[in-house]
Amino acid sequence: MKKVGKAMSLALVAAAAVGILGCNGKTQAKSNDPIEINMWYGGSVSEAGSPPSDWVAYKIIREKLNIDLKLTMLPSSETDRDAKLNAMAAANNLPDVFTVNREPWLKMIRQGLIAEVDDMYAKMPHRTEVMYDDTAIKYTTVDGHSYGFASPGSIARNEGLLIRKDWLDNLHLSVPKTTDEFMEVMKAFATKDPDQNGANDTYGYGAFIEIYTHQEGLGRRMEPIMGAFGVEGTWSMKKETAGLNVLRPEYYDAMAYVKRMVDEGAIDPNWLVYKKDDFRAAWKQGRFGIMREQNAAFASESNYKPFDKNFPNGEWIVINPPVGPSGKSSTGCFIEGYRITAVSKEAEKAGKKEAIAKLLEWMSSDEGYFLLGWGEEGVNYVLDANGVPVVKGLPDESKGFSKPEMQPLTQLRAYVFYNGRTELLSRYPTYETEFSHKKMSALDMLEQMDKLPYTAAVGSDAMPVPNADLKRFYEQGVLEFATGKRKLTRENWNEWVNQFKELGGQKWNDDGVAFATANNLLY
């Protein structure tokens, strides 16, 4: 007994040398020892590998924050990522902080595996200010509590309606505002030789069929038209009108307007066969005078150059989408490609939330932002006159942040980038056009487009999708009505809608509303 007691005493002394015993029998670190944070992250360039063991950020984080950061890169495949996290959740062994897709995240919340983070926003004021606006916080809010941090992904409102101002000037027309005014301008562009070349070779509106999950049957290039009637996008995500827009009575009115555009030659008839490259070649060749286009696809140097060469006196300007008969107007739907970072319940129980907040706040500090986004100053980047990181001017440009060998150093840039001005200036530099010698900037276009009226459709890209037969019936039907293959009358339209419902459209609608309600997507 004495020997056992002595052995236990020695064990306790040894444990005291490295920490203290917790109530669960596990050795806990002393208060002045670094807090270990296990973070499972989505790599910016997954094939490049994780940061090296001697990464300078590890040293800074340990010395300044007293955190021993352990990084594990998640699989790049969302299916594999979900499977790995689901397996860890089933074993109640989730990492302290991790990036997770929305569906498994919701399941983990219901299982009690995710910590509430409402109290953490105030502990990281700068990061909250630049990364987590009200929409982002709402995205991770379930039953009144936030269960994660929704970081911005791709730029959401980066498309806008543009018009040929030189065509307006040639025809002595003003910028149209209402649907009636738009119709008159589109017809004039199609019939009154706006480019003054003596040929009947122009149209008013240009588009192509571009359909994603959250865009309705005519595609997002037509959303500024549909938005004038309040039926832009496949789904209405508003509580009072939740459901498929095609089932709403206003959809018929929108179809009637599109049909009129077709009948009166106001739209380039090739919109039915154009692919994206064809559409972009067409506006650069001066085929139509109104379009919805993306900021960089329009204004970046390589994309604008063919138009500038063909029409050095040509000029496009960003305008508001048309206002419909009931006062509605929208450029289209926007979604936020949010990236959810969650804190496990076990990390909360271990008292790690405050350390995680310190880590995230440091990431968004100037030091963390530049280090995780571009690497070490003077080694991986230098700042140009505008304070933008660049490689040119480095002592050894082979170590520049843009080089493939350096990509492991910036694997966490998605956790600090928020589409801020430094990032955007780096991505969209101002330049002088070669032929017209005017200043152009895709960033300037982006800032103008972001101010346009848009319809929030956050989460609509996660909504249920129809089976192939129903999808075909839906998309083919609206196109046939728009082009006159089916006669567009109220009676014919109502008959088609009833067929659509019977084929599964009503169930698709009901399932979607139920899904949006259950997943807190309606606003």
C-alpha positions as CSV (number, residue, x, y, z in Angstrom):
1,M,0.0,0.0,0.0
2,K,2.9,2.4,0.9
3,K,4.6,1.6,-2.5
4,V,1.3,2.3,-4.3
5,G,0.8,5.5,-2.5
6,K,4.4,6.6,-3.2
7,A,4.0,5.8,-6.8
8,M,0.8,7.8,-7.0
9,S,2.5,10.7,-5.3
10,L,5.3,10.6,-7.8
11,A,2.8,10.5,-10.6
12,L,1.0,13.5,-9.2
13,V,4.3,15.4,-8.9
14,A,5.0,14.6,-12.5
15,A,1.6,15.7,-13.6
16,A,2.1,18.9,-11.6
17,A,5.3,19.6,-13.5
18,V,3.4,19.8,-16.8
19,G,-0.1,20.8,-15.7
20,I,-2.9,19.8,-13.3
21,L,-5.3,17.0,-13.4
22,G,-8.8,17.9,-14.5
23,C,-12.0,16.5,-13.1
24,N,-12.1,14.1,-16.1
25,G,-8.7,12.7,-15.3
26,K,-7.1,14.4,-18.3
27,T,-4.0,16.6,-17.8
28,Q,-4.9,20.3,-18.3
29,A,-2.4,22.9,-19.3
30,K,-1.2,25.5,-16.9
31,S,-2.8,28.9,-17.3
32,N,0.4,30.4,-18.8
33,D,0.9,27.5,-21.3
34,P,-0.2,28.1,-24.9
35,I,-3.8,27.1,-25.6
36,E,-4.0,24.5,-28.3
37,I,-6.5,25.3,-31.1
38,N,-7.2,22.7,-33.7
39,M,-8.5,24.3,-36.9
40,W,-9.7,22.3,-39.9
41,Y,-9.8,24.7,-42.9
42,G,-10.6,24.7,-46.5
43,G,-7.4,25.5,-48.4
44,S,-7.3,28.3,-51.0
45,V,-5.3,26.0,-53.3
46,S,-5.8,22.5,-51.9
47,E,-3.3,20.8,-54.2
48,A,-0.5,23.1,-52.9
49,G,-0.4,21.6,-49.5
50,S,-0.5,23.0,-46.0
51,P,1.8,25.7,-44.6
52,P,5.2,24.4,-43.6
53,S,6.0,23.6,-40.0
54,D,8.4,26.6,-39.8
55,W,5.7,29.0,-41.1
56,V,6.3,32.4,-39.5
57,A,2.6,32.7,-38.7
58,Y,2.8,29.8,-36.2
59,K,5.5,31.7,-34.3
60,I,3.7,35.0,-34.3
61,I,0.4,33.4,-33.1
62,R,2.2,31.6,-30.3
63,E,4.2,34.6,-29.1
64,K,1.5,37.2,-29.4
65,L,-1.7,35.3,-28.7
66,N,-0.3,32.4,-26.6
67,I,-2.0,30.0,-29.0
68,D,-0.6,26.8,-30.4
69,L,-2.4,26.6,-33.7
70,K,-2.8,23.1,-35.3
71,L,-4.0,23.2,-38.9
72,T,-5.6,20.4,-40.8
73,M,-6.7,20.9,-44.4
74,L,-10.1,19.6,-45.3
75,P,-10.7,17.7,-48.5
76,S,-11.4,19.9,-51.5
77,S,-14.4,17.8,-52.5
78,E,-17.5,18.9,-50.7
79,T,-18.8,15.3,-50.6
80,D,-15.5,14.1,-49.0
81,R,-15.5,17.1,-46.7
82,D,-19.0,16.4,-45.4
83,A,-18.2,12.7,-44.9
84,K,-15.1,13.5,-42.9
85,L,-16.8,16.0,-40.6
86,N,-19.9,13.8,-40.3
87,A,-17.7,11.0,-39.1
88,M,-16.0,13.2,-36.5
89,A,-19.5,14.5,-35.4
90,A,-20.7,10.9,-35.0
91,A,-17.7,10.2,-32.7
92,N,-18.3,13.5,-30.9
93,N,-14.8,14.5,-31.8
94,L,-15.1,17.6,-33.9
95,P,-12.1,20.0,-34.0
96,D,-12.2,23.2,-32.1
97,V,-12.9,25.4,-35.1
98,F,-13.7,24.2,-38.6
99,T,-15.3,25.2,-41.9
100,V,-18.5,23.3,-42.7
101,N,-21.2,23.2,-45.4
102,R,-24.6,24.4,-44.5
103,E,-26.5,21.0,-44.5
104,P,-24.2,19.1,-42.1
105,W,-23.8,22.2,-40.0
106,L,-27.6,22.4,-39.4
107,K,-27.6,18.7,-38.5
108,M,-24.7,19.2,-36.0
109,I,-26.6,22.1,-34.4
110,R,-29.6,19.8,-33.9
111,Q,-27.3,17.3,-32.3
112,G,-26.0,19.8,-29.9
113,L,-22.4,19.7,-31.3
114,I,-22.0,23.4,-32.3
115,A,-21.5,26.2,-29.9
116,E,-23.4,29.5,-30.0
117,V,-21.1,32.3,-30.9
118,D,-23.3,35.4,-30.2
119,D,-20.9,36.6,-27.5
120,M,-17.8,36.3,-29.7
121,Y,-18.7,39.1,-32.2
122,A,-18.0,41.8,-29.6
123,K,-14.7,40.2,-28.7
124,M,-13.5,40.7,-32.3
125,P,-14.8,44.1,-33.2
126,H,-12.6,44.8,-36.2
127,R,-13.2,41.4,-37.8
128,T,-17.0,41.7,-37.2
129,E,-17.0,45.2,-38.8
130,V,-15.3,44.1,-42.0
131,M,-16.6,40.6,-42.4
132,Y,-19.9,40.0,-40.6
133,D,-22.7,42.3,-41.6
134,D,-26.3,41.8,-40.6
135,T,-27.0,39.5,-43.6
136,A,-24.0,37.3,-42.7
137,I,-25.0,37.0,-39.1
138,K,-28.6,36.2,-40.1
139,Y,-27.2,33.4,-42.3
140,T,-25.8,31.6,-39.3
141,T,-28.7,32.4,-37.0
142,V,-31.0,29.5,-36.0
143,D,-33.8,30.0,-33.4
144,G,-32.4,33.4,-32.4
145,H,-28.7,32.4,-31.9
146,S,-25.7,32.5,-34.2
147,Y,-23.9,29.2,-34.5
148,G,-21.0,30.2,-36.7
149,F,-19.3,32.9,-38.7
150,A,-20.4,33.4,-42.3
151,S,-17.4,34.9,-44.3
152,P,-18.0,36.4,-47.7
153,G,-17.1,34.3,-50.7
154,S,-17.4,35.6,-54.3
155,I,-18.6,39.1,-55.0
156,A,-22.4,39.0,-55.0
157,R,-23.6,42.1,-56.8
158,N,-21.1,42.3,-59.6
159,E,-23.4,42.5,-62.6
160,G,-25.4,45.4,-63.8
161,L,-27.6,46.8,-66.7
162,L,-25.6,48.7,-69.3
163,I,-26.7,50.9,-72.2
164,R,-24.9,52.4,-75.2
165,K,-24.9,56.1,-74.3
166,D,-23.5,57.0,-77.7
167,W,-26.5,55.4,-79.3
168,L,-28.8,57.4,-77.0
169,D,-27.0,60.5,-78.0
170,N,-27.1,59.7,-81.7
171,L,-30.9,59.3,-81.5
172,H,-31.4,62.2,-79.0
173,L,-32.9,59.9,-76.4
174,S,-32.7,60.0,-72.6
175,V,-31.8,57.1,-70.3
176,P,-35.0,55.1,-70.0
177,K,-36.5,54.5,-66.6
178,T,-39.9,52.7,-66.9
179,T,-40.8,49.6,-68.8
180,D,-42.6,51.7,-71.3
181,E,-39.6,53.9,-71.9
182,F,-37.3,50.9,-72.1
183,M,-39.6,49.4,-74.8
184,E,-39.4,52.6,-76.9
185,V,-35.6,52.8,-76.6
186,M,-35.1,49.2,-77.5
187,K,-37.3,49.6,-80.5
188,A,-35.4,52.7,-81.6
189,F,-32.1,50.9,-81.2
190,A,-33.5,48.2,-83.5
191,T,-35.0,50.4,-86.2
192,K,-33.4,53.8,-86.3
193,D,-29.7,53.0,-87.1
194,P,-28.3,54.1,-83.7
195,D,-24.7,53.4,-84.8
196,Q,-25.2,55.5,-88.0
197,N,-23.6,52.9,-90.3
198,G,-26.5,52.9,-92.7
199,A,-27.3,49.2,-92.1
200,N,-30.2,47.5,-90.4
201,D,-27.9,45.5,-88.1
202,T,-28.7,46.5,-84.5
203,Y,-31.1,45.5,-81.7
204,G,-32.2,46.9,-78.4
205,Y,-31.6,44.2,-75.8
206,G,-29.0,41.4,-75.9
207,A,-29.1,38.2,-73.8
208,F,-28.5,34.5,-73.7
209,I,-30.1,31.6,-71.7
210,E,-28.0,31.3,-68.6
211,I,-29.8,29.3,-65.9
212,Y,-28.5,28.3,-62.5
213,T,-30.4,26.8,-59.6
214,H,-31.6,30.1,-58.3
215,Q,-32.4,31.7,-61.7
216,E,-35.8,31.2,-63.3
217,G,-36.6,29.7,-66.7
218,L,-35.4,32.6,-68.9
219,G,-32.1,32.9,-67.2
220,R,-30.4,35.7,-65.3
221,R,-29.6,37.9,-68.3
222,M,-33.4,38.5,-68.4
223,E,-33.7,39.2,-64.7
224,P,-33.8,43.0,-65.1
225,I,-36.9,42.5,-67.2
226,M,-38.5,40.0,-64.9
227,G,-37.6,42.2,-61.9
228,A,-39.8,45.0,-63.1
229,F,-42.7,42.6,-62.3
230,G,-41.3,41.2,-59.1
231,V,-40.7,37.7,-60.4
232,E,-36.9,37.6,-60.9
233,G,-35.3,34.3,-59.9
234,T,-36.8,30.8,-59.5
235,W,-37.8,31.4,-55.9
236,S,-39.3,34.2,-53.9
237,M,-37.5,34.1,-50.6
238,K,-39.8,36.6,-48.9
239,K,-42.1,35.2,-46.3
240,E,-45.2,36.8,-47.7
241,T,-44.6,35.4,-51.2
242,A,-42.5,32.4,-50.6
243,G,-42.5,29.8,-53.4
244,L,-41.9,29.5,-57.1
245,N,-42.3,32.7,-58.9
246,V,-43.7,31.0,-62.0
247,L,-46.8,30.2,-59.9
248,R,-47.5,33.9,-59.1
249,P,-49.9,35.9,-61.3
250,E,-47.3,38.6,-62.0
251,Y,-45.2,36.1,-63.9
252,Y,-47.8,36.2,-66.7
253,D,-47.4,40.0,-67.0
254,A,-43.6,39.6,-67.2
255,M,-44.1,37.0,-70.0
256,A,-46.4,39.3,-71.9
257,Y,-43.7,42.0,-71.8
258,V,-41.0,39.6,-73.0
259,K,-43.3,38.4,-75.7
260,R,-43.8,42.0,-76.8
261,M,-40.0,42.5,-77.0
262,V,-39.8,39.5,-79.3
263,D,-42.7,40.5,-81.5
264,E,-41.5,44.1,-82.0
265,G,-37.9,43.1,-82.7
266,A,-36.6,44.8,-79.6
267,I,-34.4,41.9,-78.6
268,D,-31.6,40.3,-80.6
269,P,-33.3,37.1,-81.9
270,N,-30.1,35.1,-81.4
271,W,-30.6,35.2,-77.6
272,L,-32.1,31.8,-77.9
273,V,-29.0,30.2,-79.4
274,Y,-26.2,32.4,-78.1
275,K,-23.7,30.8,-75.7
276,K,-21.8,33.0,-73.3
277,D,-18.9,33.5,-75.7
278,D,-21.3,34.4,-78.6
279,F,-23.1,36.9,-76.4
280,R,-19.9,38.6,-75.5
281,A,-18.6,38.6,-79.0
282,A,-21.9,40.2,-80.1
283,W,-21.8,43.3,-77.8
284,K,-18.2,43.8,-78.7
285,Q,-19.3,43.8,-82.4
286,G,-22.0,46.4,-81.7
287,R,-25.0,44.2,-82.2
288,F,-27.2,45.4,-79.4
289,G,-27.4,48.4,-77.0
290,I,-28.7,47.2,-73.7
291,M,-27.5,44.2,-71.7
292,R,-26.8,42.8,-68.2
293,E,-23.1,42.0,-67.9
294,Q,-20.5,41.3,-65.2
295,N,-18.0,44.1,-64.2
296,A,-14.8,42.4,-65.2
297,A,-16.2,40.6,-68.3
298,F,-17.1,44.1,-69.5
299,A,-14.4,46.4,-68.2
300,S,-11.2,44.5,-67.7
301,E,-8.5,45.4,-70.1
302,S,-8.5,42.2,-72.2
303,N,-12.3,42.0,-72.4
304,Y,-12.9,45.7,-73.3
305,K,-10.1,45.9,-75.9
306,P,-12.1,44.4,-78.8
307,F,-15.0,46.9,-78.3
308,D,-12.6,49.8,-77.9
309,K,-10.9,48.8,-81.1
310,N,-14.2,48.5,-83.0
311,F,-15.9,51.5,-81.5
312,P,-13.3,54.0,-80.1
313,N,-16.2,56.5,-79.8
314,G,-18.5,54.0,-78.2
315,E,-19.6,54.3,-74.6
316,W,-21.5,52.0,-72.3
317,I,-22.9,53.3,-69.0
318,V,-24.5,51.6,-66.0
319,I,-28.2,52.3,-65.5
320,N,-31.0,51.3,-63.1
321,P,-33.2,48.4,-64.3
322,P,-36.7,49.3,-65.5
323,V,-39.4,50.2,-63.1
324,G,-42.5,48.2,-63.8
325,P,-46.2,49.1,-63.6
326,S,-46.4,48.5,-59.8
327,G,-43.2,50.3,-59.1
328,K,-40.9,47.2,-58.8
329,S,-37.4,47.2,-60.1
330,S,-34.5,44.8,-59.7
331,T,-31.3,44.0,-61.5
332,G,-31.8,40.4,-60.4
333,C,-31.2,38.0,-57.6
334,F,-28.0,37.9,-55.6
335,I,-26.8,35.1,-53.4
336,E,-23.9,35.2,-50.9
337,G,-21.4,32.4,-51.3
338,Y,-20.9,32.3,-47.6
339,R,-18.3,30.1,-46.0
340,I,-19.4,28.9,-42.5
341,T,-16.8,28.6,-39.8
342,A,-18.1,26.9,-36.7
343,V,-16.9,26.4,-33.1
344,S,-17.5,23.0,-31.6
345,K,-19.4,22.5,-28.3
346,E,-16.4,20.7,-26.9
347,A,-14.2,23.7,-27.6
348,E,-16.6,25.8,-25.7
349,K,-16.6,23.3,-22.8
350,A,-12.8,23.5,-22.7
351,G,-13.0,27.3,-22.4
352,K,-11.5,28.0,-25.8
353,K,-14.0,30.4,-27.3
354,E,-12.1,33.5,-26.1
355,A,-8.8,32.2,-27.6
356,I,-10.6,31.5,-30.9
357,A,-12.0,35.0,-30.9
358,K,-8.5,36.4,-30.3
359,L,-7.2,34.3,-33.2
360,L,-9.8,35.4,-35.6
361,E,-9.5,39.1,-34.6
362,W,-5.7,38.9,-35.2
363,M,-6.3,37.3,-38.6
364,S,-8.2,40.5,-39.6
365,S,-5.6,42.8,-38.1
366,D,-3.2,44.5,-40.6
367,E,-0.5,42.0,-39.6
368,G,-2.7,38.9,-40.0
369,Y,-4.5,40.2,-43.1
370,F,-1.3,40.8,-45.1
371,L,0.6,37.8,-43.7
372,L,-2.2,35.3,-44.4
373,G,-3.3,36.9,-47.6
374,W,0.1,37.6,-49.3
375,G,2.9,36.3,-47.1
376,E,5.9,38.3,-45.6
377,E,6.4,41.8,-46.7
378,G,9.8,42.2,-48.5
379,V,9.9,38.4,-49.1
380,N,6.6,37.5,-50.8
381,Y,5.4,41.0,-51.7
382,V,6.0,44.7,-51.6
383,L,3.4,47.4,-51.5
384,D,2.9,49.6,-54.5
385,A,2.1,53.3,-54.4
386,N,-1.6,52.5,-53.6
387,G,-0.7,50.1,-50.8
388,V,-1.5,47.1,-52.9
389,P,0.7,43.9,-52.5
390,V,2.7,43.2,-55.7
391,V,5.5,40.9,-56.7
392,K,7.4,43.3,-59.0
393,G,10.3,44.9,-57.1
394,L,11.0,42.0,-54.8
395,P,14.7,41.1,-54.3
396,D,13.8,37.5,-55.4
397,E,10.6,37.5,-57.4
398,S,10.6,33.7,-57.4
399,K,9.4,33.9,-53.8
400,G,6.5,36.2,-54.8
401,F,3.1,35.2,-53.4
402,S,1.7,34.4,-56.8
403,K,4.3,31.7,-57.5
404,P,3.0,28.1,-57.2
405,E,5.8,27.2,-54.7
406,M,4.6,30.0,-52.4
407,Q,0.9,29.1,-52.3
408,P,1.2,27.0,-49.1
409,L,1.9,30.3,-47.3
410,T,-1.5,31.8,-48.2
411,Q,-3.7,28.8,-47.8
412,L,-5.8,30.7,-45.2
413,R,-6.4,33.8,-47.3
414,A,-10.0,32.9,-47.6
415,Y,-10.3,33.5,-43.9
416,V,-9.1,37.1,-44.1
417,F,-10.2,38.3,-47.5
418,Y,-13.5,40.1,-47.5
419,N,-13.5,41.7,-51.0
420,G,-11.9,44.8,-49.4
421,R,-10.4,47.6,-51.4
422,T,-6.8,46.4,-51.2
423,E,-7.9,43.0,-52.7
424,L,-10.1,44.7,-55.3
425,L,-7.4,47.1,-56.4
426,S,-5.0,44.2,-56.8
427,R,-7.6,42.3,-58.9
428,Y,-9.0,45.3,-60.9
429,P,-6.3,47.8,-61.8
430,T,-7.1,51.1,-63.6
431,Y,-5.8,51.3,-67.1
432,E,-5.9,53.5,-70.2
433,T,-7.6,52.1,-73.3
434,E,-5.5,51.6,-76.3
435,F,-7.7,53.1,-79.0
436,S,-9.9,55.7,-77.2
437,H,-7.4,56.6,-74.6
438,K,-9.9,56.8,-71.7
439,K,-9.5,55.6,-68.2
440,M,-11.2,52.3,-67.5
441,S,-11.6,50.3,-64.3
442,A,-13.5,47.1,-63.6
443,L,-13.5,48.2,-59.9
444,D,-15.3,51.4,-60.9
445,M,-17.9,49.3,-62.7
446,L,-18.2,47.1,-59.7
447,E,-18.8,50.0,-57.4
448,Q,-21.6,51.3,-59.7
449,M,-23.2,47.9,-60.1
450,D,-23.2,47.3,-56.3
451,K,-25.4,50.3,-55.8
452,L,-28.1,49.1,-58.2
453,P,-31.4,47.6,-56.8
454,Y,-31.1,43.9,-56.3
455,T,-33.2,41.1,-54.8
456,A,-31.8,39.2,-51.9
457,A,-32.0,35.4,-52.6
458,V,-29.5,34.2,-50.0
459,G,-29.9,30.4,-49.7
460,S,-31.9,30.0,-52.9
461,D,-29.0,28.1,-54.4
462,A,-29.6,25.4,-51.8
463,M,-33.2,25.0,-52.5
464,P,-34.6,21.7,-53.8
465,V,-34.3,21.1,-57.6
466,P,-36.9,19.5,-59.9
467,N,-36.5,16.2,-61.6
468,A,-35.3,16.3,-65.2
469,D,-38.7,16.0,-66.8
470,L,-40.2,18.8,-64.7
471,K,-37.3,21.0,-65.3
472,R,-37.5,20.5,-69.0
473,F,-41.3,21.1,-69.0
474,Y,-40.8,24.3,-67.1
475,E,-37.9,25.8,-69.1
476,Q,-39.3,24.7,-72.4
477,G,-42.8,26.0,-71.6
478,V,-41.8,29.6,-70.7
479,L,-39.5,29.8,-73.8
480,E,-42.4,28.6,-76.0
481,F,-44.7,31.3,-74.6
482,A,-42.0,34.0,-74.9
483,T,-41.3,33.2,-78.6
484,G,-44.9,32.6,-79.7
485,K,-44.5,28.8,-80.3
486,R,-47.4,28.7,-77.8
487,K,-50.0,31.4,-77.9
488,L,-49.7,33.5,-74.8
489,T,-53.2,34.1,-73.4
490,R,-54.5,33.9,-69.8
491,E,-56.4,30.8,-70.6
492,N,-53.5,29.0,-72.2
493,W,-51.1,30.2,-69.5
494,N,-53.4,28.9,-66.7
495,E,-53.8,25.6,-68.4
496,W,-50.0,25.2,-68.6
497,V,-49.5,26.2,-65.0
498,N,-52.1,23.6,-63.9
499,Q,-50.2,20.9,-66.0
500,F,-47.0,22.1,-64.4
501,K,-48.5,21.6,-60.9
502,E,-49.8,18.2,-61.7
503,L,-46.4,17.0,-63.1
504,G,-44.8,17.8,-59.8
505,G,-44.6,21.6,-59.8
506,Q,-46.8,22.0,-56.8
507,K,-44.8,19.5,-54.8
508,W,-41.6,21.2,-55.8
509,N,-43.0,24.5,-54.6
510,D,-44.3,23.0,-51.3
511,D,-41.0,21.1,-50.7
512,G,-39.1,24.3,-51.3
513,V,-41.1,26.4,-48.9
514,A,-40.8,23.8,-46.3
515,F,-37.1,23.5,-46.8
516,A,-36.6,27.3,-46.7
517,T,-38.7,27.6,-43.5
518,A,-36.9,24.8,-41.8
519,N,-33.5,26.2,-42.7
520,N,-34.3,29.8,-41.8
521,L,-33.8,31.1,-45.3
522,L,-36.9,33.3,-45.6
523,Y,-36.8,36.9,-44.7
